[in-house]
Every structure is written in C-alpha cells, then in structure tokens.
Amino acid sequence: WGNQTFNSDFILLGIFDHSPTHTFLFTLILIIFAVAFMGNSAMVLLIYRDAQLHTPMYFLLSQLSLMDLTLICTTVPKMAFNYLSGSKSISMAGCATQIFFYTSLLGSECFLLAVMAYDRYIAICHPLRYTSLMSPKIYGLMAASSWILGSTDGIINAVATFSFSYCGSREIAHFFCDFPSLLIISCSDTSTFEEVLFICCIVMIVLPVAFIIASYARVILAVIHVGSGEGRRKAFATCSSHLMVVGMYYGAALFMYIRPTSDHSPTQDKMVSVFYTILTPTLNPLIYSLRNKEVARAFRKVTRKDKSGE
C-alpha cells in the first residue's frame, strides 16, 4: 500500500443528517436492523436445533441466514456509531475490514443462491437420486466453496483497492466503505482494475443468475407435469420463495456493480445499498418462514418447549 493511504482516516459522509425526518429514518433503520438480526439468528438456531430440518435445503438456508446476519453487522453498527457519536471517520484498517467482509459476503451469497437453485432442481426433477446427489458431504462442500470463493473475492478487492493512492479528498460519499466509492476518490489510474472488476462481476453475478434461470426453467416444466395438486402447490411455494430472494438480491447487485464507475451516483448508490445490505437480509427470513410450513412447525415446537420449561 502507498504511504499516502496511511496519512489519515477516511471520512464517511453517511446517509442521514440530524433533521427530524432523518432522525426518524435512522430510528427506522435501527428497528429494521434489529428485526433482521433476530430473524436471521432465529433461523440459524431453529435449523440447528430441529432434527427434522437437518436436510440440504434447510442447511443451505441456515448458511444464507448466517451470511445475511454477518452482512448487516458489517455495515449498520458502524453507521449507527458514527451518527450517534457525531464522528464520521473510519480508519484504514476499519475500511479494509468492511470492504473484505462486505464483498466476501456478497460473493458468497451469489454462489450460495445458485447452489440453492441446484438443490431445488435435483429435488424436483431427480427426486430418486436426491439423497445421493445431495449427500451431507456434497452439500457441505458446496456451501464451503461458496464461502471460500466469496472470501477470495473479498481479499482481492480489499488488497487491490488499497494499493491505490488517495491524495485528494478522503471523503467517501457513502455510509460504509464500498470499493466503487473509493475508486471515485482515488488519484491512481484504476481503469485496469475496473476492467478486472467487470469480469469478476460477470463470473460472480451474471453466471450464477444464468444458472439459476436455467435450473428454474427445468423446475417449472417439471412442476407443470406434477400430477398431484398438493405437490404442485408445495413445489411452487418453495421455488417462488427462492425466486423472490434471487430477484431482490441480484437485481440490486447488477445495478450496483455492472455499471462503469463514472456512471455511479452517490445518492442512488446509497439507496440501493440500503436495500440489499439492510432490507434484503430482513426480508429473507420472513419470506422463507412465513411461506414454509416446516419452519413454522419447528418454531411452534421450540416455543412450546420453552413455555413448558418455565
């Protein structure tokens, strides 16, 4: 890293001021954060505690909740601390840490959502081979690969971003350290890195989306031919939940990272970032739990146990 990057902290301009409207919005964000934290924590613990949920689909869902839980804890607490304390600074190490975790988790979720689509494809299109094609060893390896590939992307982005010099303004027009915002304020030539970044986005966003679309096209065709009305409804409920999550997540990611840096608007970027770093992790457990009888049953079971133990 160049010497210039160690001279001072970065300044996060944030998303809120202290006007009554923004204070209300900040409070709303904290409430949403609390809901996301509790919802994803509950999903992870519920799947861990209930033996009937120890299946590939729910294991992958627990990994998605764990990623969402880590993602909101990467961005919101620092934003809240800066707003409440009046400080807007973030250290070089803090900024690098945010970029690493943020990009790692985004990449990991991209791959995990593709794995979840593959799981549904095998379950619906090849049910007799499901136990062999989705054995604990295989789905565990798939989940671990998602984490590893995402972490590799996080390391590359963090190291590359901080290899640039920041000799002018150190104000980041965002509420957390996001590498497109840092590229804008860098005084180095970032064109080569932006080209590499575009290729990485194709690999980590577009290819998984194409795989998911292909998997669900096969699933929809198979569901149409399901004789049982109950089986058709159950398959559509499971797949529609996943597709809602995929649509929200990839839609925001494509908007943010496929565009050239010169086309980025700080205001737009902050609004979209709020959507997929805070709102999407909140909606994921709600979508899966409200539309899933097994999760609802497990929740009632745990609640009854807790009440009987009092």
Buried (B, 14 or more C-beta within 10 A) or exposed (E): EEEBBEEEBBBBBBBBEEEEEBEEBBEEBBEBBEBBBEBBBBBBEBBEEBEEBEBBBBBBBBBBBBBBBBBBBBBBEBBBEBBEEEEBBBEBEBBBBBBBBBBBBBBBBBBBBBBBBBBBBBBBBBEEEBEEBBEEEEBEEBBEBBBBBBBEBBBBBBEBBBBBBBBEEBEBBBBBBBBBBBBBBBEBEBEEBBEEBEEBBEBBBBBBBEBBEEBBEBBBEBBEEBEEEEEBEBBBEBBEBBBBBBEBBBBBBBBBBBBEBEEBEBEEBBEBBBBBBBBBBBBBBEBBBEBBEBBEEBBEBBEEEEEEEE
